[in-house]
């Protein structure tokens, strides 16, 4: 298994966040943190790209339902998959 580099922690979030769509002020205590595994589709132009794990802090506006990203971080795998024969 590949060694992971030390990751940078996500920033502290403020107590409230304004929705960019409707300008409603939301409490960030209701924010969720999701982990998303990212695997790119390899093509002739992009034949090597590392897998990544993204951690996203998101909040849904209580007034209009718009999802906001408060912060994120992406950790790349140190050993990218290489497909030298994409055909």
Secondary structure, 3 states (H helix, E strand, C coil): CCCCCCCCCCCCCCCEEECCCCCCEEEHHHCEEEEEEECCCCCCCCCEECCEEEEEEEEECCCCCCEEEEEEEEEECCCCEECCCCC
